[in-house]
Amino acid sequence: VREVVGQVLREIRGDFGTVKDDMSSIVSDVRETMDKSVKDYLQDIVEQTKTAKEETEEFVKQTVENQVSHVV
């Protein structure tokens, strides 16, 4: 009986070790995915901001040129 109980306990410990390793792997994968998602999101914001800045600069330039041509 003692040997059987010992064997069962060893198997349970092994299973818990495997579950712990699996959970660590899952948490790591989730963290990487979240980091990538946040990085991609922030990169998109940077690109949108650049585009908006360029469009605004072009709009201001055109507006100033139009106003100057009306004055002249």
Contact map, one row per residue, 1 for C-alpha under 8 A:
111110000000000000000000000000000000000000000000000000000000000000000000
111111000000000000000000000000000000000000000000000000000000000000000000
111111100000000000000000000000000000000000000000000000000000000000000000
111111110000000000000000000000000000000000000000000000000000000000000000
111111111000000000000000000000000000000000000000000000000000000000000000
011111111100000000000000000000000000000000000000000000000000000000000000
001111111110000000000000000000000000000000000000000000000000000000000000
000111111111000000000000000000000000000000000000000000000000000000000000
000011111111100000000000000000000000000000000000000000000000000000000000
000001111111110000000000000000000000000000000000000000000000000000000000
000000111111111000000000000000000000000000000000000000000000000000000000
000000011111111100000000000000000000000000000000000000000000000000000000
000000001111111110000000000000000000000000000000000000000000000000000000
000000000111111111000000000000000000000000000000000000000000000000000000
000000000011111111100000000000000000000000000000000000000000000000000000
000000000001111111110000000000000000000000000000000000000000000000000000
000000000000111111111000000000000000000000000000000000000000000000000000
000000000000011111111100000000000000000000000000000000000000000000000000
000000000000001111111110000000000000000000000000000000000000000000000000
000000000000000111111111000000000000000000000000000000000000000000000000
000000000000000011111111100000000000000000000000000000000000000000000000
000000000000000001111111110000000000000000000000000000000000000000000000
000000000000000000111111111000000000000000000000000000000000000000000000
000000000000000000011111111100000000000000000000000000000000000000000000
000000000000000000001111111110000000000000000000000000000000000000000000
000000000000000000000111111111000000000000000000000000000000000000000000
000000000000000000000011111111100000000000000000000000000000000000000000
000000000000000000000001111111110000000000000000000000000000000000000000
000000000000000000000000111111111000000000000000000000000000000000000000
000000000000000000000000011111111100000000000000000000000000000000000000
000000000000000000000000001111111110000000000000000000000000000000000000
000000000000000000000000000111111111000000000000000000000000000000000000
000000000000000000000000000011111111100000000000000000000000000000000000
000000000000000000000000000001111111110000000000000000000000000000000000
000000000000000000000000000000111111111000000000000000000000000000000000
000000000000000000000000000000011111111100000000000000000000000000000000
000000000000000000000000000000001111111110000000000000000000000000000000
000000000000000000000000000000000111111111000000000000000000000000000000
000000000000000000000000000000000011111111100000000000000000000000000000
000000000000000000000000000000000001111111110000000000000000000000000000
000000000000000000000000000000000000111111111000000000000000000000000000
000000000000000000000000000000000000011111111100000000000000000000000000
000000000000000000000000000000000000001111111110000000000000000000000000
000000000000000000000000000000000000000111111111000000000000000000000000
000000000000000000000000000000000000000011111111100000000000000000000000
000000000000000000000000000000000000000001111111110000000000000000000000
000000000000000000000000000000000000000000111111111000000000000000000000
000000000000000000000000000000000000000000011111111100000000000000000000
000000000000000000000000000000000000000000001111111110000000000000000000
000000000000000000000000000000000000000000000111111111000000000000000000
000000000000000000000000000000000000000000000011111111100000000000000000
000000000000000000000000000000000000000000000001111111110000000000000000
000000000000000000000000000000000000000000000000111111111000000000000000
000000000000000000000000000000000000000000000000011111111100000000000000
000000000000000000000000000000000000000000000000001111111110000000000000
000000000000000000000000000000000000000000000000000111111111000000000000
000000000000000000000000000000000000000000000000000011111111100000000000
000000000000000000000000000000000000000000000000000001111111110000000000
000000000000000000000000000000000000000000000000000000111111111000000000
000000000000000000000000000000000000000000000000000000011111111100000000
000000000000000000000000000000000000000000000000000000001111111110000000
000000000000000000000000000000000000000000000000000000000111111111000000
000000000000000000000000000000000000000000000000000000000011111111100000
000000000000000000000000000000000000000000000000000000000001111111110000
000000000000000000000000000000000000000000000000000000000000111111111000
000000000000000000000000000000000000000000000000000000000000011111111100
000000000000000000000000000000000000000000000000000000000000001111111110
000000000000000000000000000000000000000000000000000000000000000111111111
000000000000000000000000000000000000000000000000000000000000000011111111
000000000000000000000000000000000000000000000000000000000000000001111111
000000000000000000000000000000000000000000000000000000000000000000111111
000000000000000000000000000000000000000000000000000000000000000000011111
